């Protein structure tokens, strides 16, 4: 099986939407209730600060099978050195190491950009996601209790944090990912 991991582009939006849709419609993992269409995924991919929040896509034999995303952790300026990460795979690709490779690649680029922390928010229970994050150096830092209601039940969200760099007194601004080797 030949796996290619590369930066995602706007023309990948339909594939990204297709991978993500089952997480919205058939699981509690995403708190969305209506799957975003390709145009919305393209908007999320470029974000409000184009070039600062990379996404990577995995392809097996030319077919998209997963993606890792990054987005602002919070909107206020003091949070700009922290990012939130996400990881989604096609059901048939889970457990093959593709998620680990995708998220590791994303974390390497985020480090190079100058971010200091990555946050993963995981709907609980989700043992596979917890294991993946912890294997990549994330540590649980908290839990929001029963904050979302989906598919007939109240759900917890666990927060996992991974340090990417030391906290400097006068940190440099994060750089666009186009300035970091992907």
JOKA-V436848 format. One record per run of one state. SS is the DSSP state (~ for helix, > for strand, _ for the rest). FROM is the first residue (numbers start at 1). TO is the last residue. Records with the same first field share a line. If there is no record, write none. Layout:
SS=FROM-TO  FROM-TO
This chain:
_=1-2  8-9  26-37  47-55  61-62  73-76  80-81  90-90  94-97  114-116  125-126  136-138  151-152  164-176  180-182
>=3-7  56-60  63-72  82-89  117-124  139-150  153-163
~=10-25  38-46  77-79  91-93  98-113  127-135  177-179
